[in-house]
Amino acid sequence: MPLTRTSSPQASPVASSHPDRPAKGRRCAIHQPNLFPRLSTLAKLYAADYWVVLDDVQFTRRDFQHRARLAALKDPRQQQWLTLATHLPRGRQSRISEARIVDPVLSRKKVGLLLRQHYGRSPHWSTLEAVIAPVLDLLTVDGRTAVIAETSTRLLLDLLGWRGPVVRSSAYSARDGRSERLADLAREVGADTYLCGTGGARYLRRAPFDEYGIGVALFRPPACGGAWTGAREISVLWALATYGPQHLAGLLRGGSTA
């Protein structure tokens, strides 16, 4: 599954660029940028050959674009929100790409402290810190919430050995309907299969994909315990801090699609 990256550095250490069209026979995942995402989200991206970052849709404060649920190292049932204070220049109509961090210096301090409090005693802290530090640095360099969230996800994917291309939906033209937009984006990047999570499956219509001859594969992460505990709720940082990157990478390489 490893592919050669076609993106080049821009505003962030791992910012996207418009890649060459990938070869046919590839699965794409299309997902909003999430801050230190849940394991279920990361697993879906890992199972895809490349990721289209959905950055040109409406920002949702109750989603995971600017926040992550942290679980206590010794008891994942104890949870706390990590939230980036975010300004929306056009209110509820603001797109994800328009959202901006409020007081980046203070945000950097609070985020760093909260993450160290939760995972600083982990035997894998040095590995986690190598992912967290660039995100903290970026907070005071690039004030775009979406870039911060995307970077946190891409660094985690890098850590776990995923090497697929990453592009942003704002680089392409697509229709407004939910399913139509996803089908158009999948077609634009040359995918022959769209990898759909269980949440998206509730509203997805297959007709727009059938129109282009693009298949739809439903992704279901394992529902068992261990590293998958709370996979749909808490940030993957808990699993990394508890089990380490080698163990987690092995689980993700196994994948789970239905």
C-alpha positions as CSV (number, residue, x, y, z in Angstrom):
1,M,0.0,0.0,0.0
2,P,2.8,2.6,0.5
3,L,2.8,5.2,-2.2
4,T,5.2,8.0,-3.1
5,R,4.1,11.3,-1.7
6,T,3.4,14.0,-4.3
7,S,2.8,16.8,-2.0
8,S,5.3,19.5,-1.1
9,P,5.8,21.8,1.9
10,Q,3.8,25.0,1.9
11,A,2.3,26.8,4.9
12,S,2.8,23.9,7.3
13,P,5.4,21.1,7.5
14,V,3.0,18.7,5.8
15,A,0.8,21.0,3.7
16,S,-0.9,19.7,0.6
17,S,-0.3,20.4,-3.1
18,H,-2.2,19.4,-6.2
19,P,-0.8,15.9,-7.1
20,D,-0.7,14.1,-10.4
21,R,-3.7,11.9,-10.9
22,P,-3.0,8.5,-9.2
23,A,-3.3,5.3,-11.2
24,K,-6.6,3.4,-11.3
25,G,-7.2,0.7,-8.8
26,R,-6.9,3.0,-5.8
27,R,-9.2,3.5,-2.8
28,C,-9.7,7.1,-1.5
29,A,-11.0,8.3,1.8
30,I,-12.6,11.7,2.0
31,H,-12.7,13.2,5.5
32,Q,-12.6,16.5,7.3
33,P,-9.4,17.5,9.1
34,N,-9.6,16.2,12.7
35,L,-7.4,17.3,15.6
36,F,-5.5,14.3,16.9
37,P,-8.2,12.1,15.5
38,R,-10.0,9.1,16.9
39,L,-8.5,5.7,16.1
40,S,-11.6,4.8,14.0
41,T,-11.0,7.8,11.8
42,L,-7.2,7.2,11.5
43,A,-7.9,3.5,10.7
44,K,-10.1,4.5,7.8
45,L,-7.5,6.8,6.4
46,Y,-4.8,4.2,6.9
47,A,-6.9,1.6,4.9
48,A,-7.2,4.0,1.9
49,D,-4.5,4.6,-0.7
50,Y,-4.8,8.3,-0.4
51,W,-6.8,10.9,1.5
52,V,-8.8,13.8,0.3
53,V,-9.0,16.4,3.1
54,L,-12.5,17.8,3.0
55,D,-11.6,21.4,3.9
56,D,-14.2,23.4,1.9
57,V,-17.4,22.5,3.8
58,Q,-19.1,24.2,6.7
59,F,-17.3,24.2,10.0
60,T,-19.2,22.4,12.8
61,R,-18.4,23.3,16.4
62,R,-19.7,20.0,17.7
63,D,-17.4,18.0,15.4
64,F,-13.7,17.1,15.8
65,Q,-12.2,19.7,13.5
66,H,-10.9,21.8,16.5
67,R,-11.1,19.4,19.4
68,A,-10.2,15.9,20.6
69,R,-11.5,13.8,23.5
70,L,-8.5,12.8,25.6
71,A,-8.7,9.7,27.8
72,A,-6.7,9.1,31.0
73,L,-3.7,6.9,30.5
74,K,-4.8,4.4,33.2
75,D,-8.5,4.6,32.8
76,P,-9.9,5.5,29.3
77,R,-13.3,6.0,30.8
78,Q,-12.0,9.2,32.4
79,Q,-12.1,11.7,29.5
80,Q,-11.6,15.4,28.9
81,W,-12.0,17.6,25.9
82,L,-9.0,19.3,24.3
83,T,-10.3,22.3,22.4
84,L,-8.7,24.9,20.2
85,A,-10.5,28.2,20.7
86,T,-11.6,29.0,17.2
87,H,-12.9,32.2,15.5
88,L,-15.4,31.8,12.6
89,P,-15.2,35.0,10.5
90,R,-18.6,34.4,8.8
91,G,-20.3,32.8,11.8
92,R,-22.1,29.5,11.2
93,Q,-21.6,29.9,7.4
94,S,-17.8,29.8,7.7
95,R,-16.0,27.0,5.9
96,I,-13.5,24.8,7.6
97,S,-10.7,26.5,5.7
98,E,-11.8,29.9,7.1
99,A,-11.6,29.1,10.8
100,R,-8.8,30.7,12.7
101,I,-7.2,30.0,16.1
102,V,-7.9,32.5,18.9
103,D,-4.8,33.5,20.8
104,P,-2.3,31.0,19.3
105,V,0.3,31.6,22.0
106,L,-2.1,30.8,24.8
107,S,-3.5,27.9,22.8
108,R,0.0,26.4,22.4
109,K,0.6,26.6,26.1
110,K,-2.7,25.0,27.1
111,V,-2.6,22.2,24.6
112,G,1.0,21.3,25.4
113,L,0.3,21.3,29.2
114,L,-2.9,19.2,28.8
115,L,-1.2,16.6,26.6
116,R,1.7,16.2,28.9
117,Q,-0.6,15.9,31.9
118,H,-2.4,13.0,30.2
119,Y,0.4,11.1,28.5
120,G,3.7,12.4,29.9
121,R,4.1,9.3,32.1
122,S,3.7,6.9,29.2
123,P,6.7,4.8,28.3
124,H,6.0,6.0,24.7
125,W,6.0,9.7,25.6
126,S,9.1,10.5,23.6
127,T,7.5,9.1,20.5
128,L,4.2,11.0,21.1
129,E,6.1,14.2,21.8
130,A,7.8,13.9,18.4
131,V,4.3,14.2,16.9
132,I,2.9,16.7,19.3
133,A,5.8,19.2,19.2
134,P,5.5,20.2,15.5
135,V,1.8,20.7,16.0
136,L,2.4,23.0,19.0
137,D,5.0,24.9,16.9
138,L,2.6,25.3,14.1
139,L,0.0,26.9,16.3
140,T,2.1,30.1,16.5
141,V,3.1,30.0,12.8
142,D,-0.1,29.2,11.0
143,G,-3.4,30.4,12.5
144,R,-5.7,28.2,10.4
145,T,-7.5,25.6,12.5
146,A,-7.8,23.2,9.5
147,V,-4.1,23.2,8.9
148,I,-3.4,22.5,12.6
149,A,-5.9,19.6,12.5
150,E,-4.7,18.2,9.2
151,T,-1.1,18.4,10.3
152,S,-1.8,16.4,13.5
153,T,-3.4,13.7,11.5
154,R,-0.7,13.5,8.9
155,L,2.0,13.3,11.5
156,L,0.2,10.4,13.1
157,L,-0.1,8.6,9.8
158,D,3.6,9.2,9.1
159,L,4.4,7.7,12.5
160,L,2.4,4.6,11.8
161,G,4.0,4.0,8.3
162,W,1.3,5.3,6.0
163,R,2.8,7.0,2.9
164,G,-0.2,7.8,0.7
165,P,-0.7,11.1,-1.1
166,V,-2.9,13.8,0.6
167,V,-4.8,16.5,-1.2
168,R,-7.4,19.0,-0.3
169,S,-11.0,19.2,-1.7
170,S,-10.7,22.9,-2.2
171,A,-8.3,22.2,-5.1
172,Y,-11.1,20.6,-7.1
173,S,-14.6,21.4,-8.5
174,A,-17.5,19.4,-7.0
175,R,-21.3,19.6,-6.8
176,D,-23.0,20.7,-3.6
177,G,-25.0,17.6,-2.7
178,R,-23.3,15.4,-0.1
179,S,-23.1,12.2,-2.2
180,E,-22.5,14.1,-5.4
181,R,-19.6,16.1,-3.8
182,L,-17.9,12.9,-2.6
183,A,-18.4,11.1,-5.9
184,D,-17.0,14.1,-7.9
185,L,-14.0,14.3,-5.6
186,A,-13.3,10.6,-5.9
187,R,-13.5,10.9,-9.7
188,E,-11.3,13.9,-9.7
189,V,-8.4,12.1,-8.0
190,G,-8.8,9.0,-10.2
191,A,-10.2,6.6,-7.5
192,D,-12.1,3.5,-8.5
193,T,-13.3,2.9,-4.9
194,Y,-14.6,5.3,-2.3
195,L,-13.9,4.1,1.3
196,C,-16.9,5.0,3.4
197,G,-17.1,5.1,7.2
198,T,-20.2,4.0,9.2
199,G,-21.2,7.6,9.8
200,G,-21.3,8.5,6.1
201,A,-23.1,5.3,5.2
202,R,-26.2,6.7,6.9
203,Y,-26.7,9.3,4.3
204,L,-24.7,8.1,1.3
205,R,-26.4,7.6,-2.0
206,R,-24.6,5.3,-4.4
207,A,-26.2,6.6,-7.6
208,P,-23.6,9.4,-8.1
209,F,-20.8,6.8,-7.7
210,D,-22.5,4.4,-10.0
211,E,-22.6,7.2,-12.6
212,Y,-18.8,7.2,-12.7
213,G,-18.3,3.5,-12.2
214,I,-16.8,4.1,-8.8
215,G,-17.4,1.4,-6.2
216,V,-18.2,2.1,-2.5
217,A,-16.6,0.0,0.2
218,L,-17.8,0.3,3.8
219,F,-15.1,0.5,6.4
220,R,-15.8,-0.9,9.9
221,P,-13.0,-0.8,12.5
222,P,-12.9,-3.7,14.9
223,A,-15.3,-3.3,17.9
224,C,-13.1,-5.3,20.3
225,G,-11.1,-4.0,23.3
226,G,-7.4,-3.5,23.7
227,A,-6.1,-0.7,21.6
228,W,-9.5,-0.4,20.0
229,T,-11.1,0.6,23.3
230,G,-13.1,3.8,22.8
231,A,-11.9,3.9,19.1
232,R,-15.0,5.9,18.0
233,E,-14.8,8.4,20.9
234,I,-11.3,9.2,22.1
235,S,-8.2,10.4,20.4
236,V,-5.7,7.8,19.1
237,L,-3.2,9.4,21.4
238,W,-4.4,7.1,24.2
239,A,-3.8,4.0,22.2
240,L,-0.4,5.2,21.2
241,A,0.5,6.1,24.7
242,T,-0.7,2.7,26.0
243,Y,0.4,0.3,23.4
244,G,3.0,2.1,21.3
245,P,3.3,2.8,17.6
246,Q,4.6,-0.6,16.5
247,H,1.7,-2.5,18.1
248,L,-0.8,0.0,16.7
249,A,0.7,0.0,13.2
250,G,0.4,-3.8,13.2
251,L,-3.3,-3.5,14.0
252,L,-3.9,-0.9,11.3
253,R,-2.1,-3.0,8.6
254,G,-4.6,-5.7,9.4
255,G,-7.4,-3.3,8.5
256,S,-11.1,-4.1,8.5
257,T,-13.5,-3.5,5.6
258,A,-17.0,-4.9,5.0
